[in-house]
Amino acid sequence: MKGIPVPFVRANQWFILLSVLLTLVLGLPEILLIPLLAGLYSLAFKQNPVFGLVRPFLKKPPSDYEQEDPEQQRFNQWIAVICLGLSYLGFATGYGVAGYIFMIMVGAASLLAILGFCIGCFIRYQYIQWKHRRQSG
């Protein structure tokens, strides 16, 4: 498989968003450890556990769906893991404001991605353009 099927990507975005919302509603920052650990696992082993949960619900083979770029998705996952980690660290060390800021950032990024605008894609594109301009001139 060359890419990552869009339903897998959407499921991961919903998983992060719902974890953030559940954390806000229940006031339990420990919930953030679930997407954080899933994200760390996916970065370390290039296998997202959320994808395994979604696979049985697909109506057609994964290769029949529109595909997302794996490199872009890894970049996005890094951003999510960093924000989730900093959020949990903020809560764990008594810096709740930082915890909320990073949690809301990752939740908002997930929501925007679900709605069609990928912040991570925009950041990575700008970085690639900057690198190219720097090398060219």
N, C-alpha and C positions, 0 to 999 in steps of 0.2 A: 504494500500500500504506500503510495507516494505521499499522500497528505493525511490530514486528520479530518474525518467526516464532520460536517457542520453540526449534526445532532450531538456529537460528543463534546464539541466546543461549547455549544449552548448549555448542555447539562452541567458542565464545569462552571460556567458563568452563573447559572441559577443556583448551584450548590454553594458558591461563595456568597452570593447575594442573600440567600435564605439563611445561611449561617450568621451573617452580619445582622440581619433583621431579628433572628432568634436571640442573638446576644443582646441586642438593644431592648427587646421586649422582656426577656427574662433577667437581664442584668448579670449574666454569667459569662465573663470573658473566657472561661475555660472552653466554651463552645468553639472559639476561634482556633483552638488547637486541632480540631478535626480537619478543616480545610488546610491549615498550615502543614500538618503532617502528611496529608494527601498530596499537597503541592511539593513538599520536600521529597517524598517518595517518587513522584513523577519526574522530578528533575534528576534525581540520582539514578533511577532505573529506566528512564524514558518509557514508562508505563503508568498511565494515570488510573488509579483505582476507581475513579468515578466512571471511566469509560467501560470498565467491566460490569458495573451495575446497570449501565444504560443498554449495553449490547443486546440483552434478551428482548428489549422492547422495540428494537428497530424492525420496521416492516419489510425492509429489503437488505441485501448485503451492504456492509459498510462502504465498499468501493463504488456503489451505485449513487452515493450521495455526493453533493458538492464538497470539495476538499479544501481545507485550510492549510496554509504553509506551516510545517512543523517547526521551523526555525523561529517564525514569528510567534507561534504559540508558546514555545519555550521562553522566549523573551517576555511575553505577557505573564507567563507563570512565575518567572523571576520577580517581576514587579509585584504580583499578588503575594508571593511568599515573603518578600521584604516588608510589604505593608502589613500583612497579617502578623509577622514576627515582631515588628516594631509596636504594633498595636497591643499584642499580648504582653510584650515586655513593659510597655507603659503602664498597663493595668497592674501587672505583677509587682512593679517597683513603686507603686503609689503615684505615678504620673498619669492619672486618669484622663487629663485633657489630651495628652499625647496619644493615649490609647484610643480615645474617641476620634481624634483627627485622622489617624491612620486607618482606623476601622471604617470611617465614613468615606475616606478616599477610595479604599478598595471596593466598598459597596457601591459607591457612585460609578466607579469605572466598570464594574460588572453590569450595572443597570444600563449604562450608556452603550456597552457592547451588545447587550441583548436588544437594545433599541436600534442598533446599527452603526454606532460610531465607536471605533476602537482607539482608545487613548494610547495604548501600548504601540499600536501600529503607527500612529501619528508620531510618537516619540522616536521609534526606531527609524522611520523614514527620514525624519529631520536629522538624526544622528548620521545616517548613511550619506545624506546630502552634504552635511558638514564635513565628513571625512573626505568625500570626493572633492569638494571645493578646496580643502586644505592640501590635498595631494596634487591638484591640478594647478594651483597657482600660488 
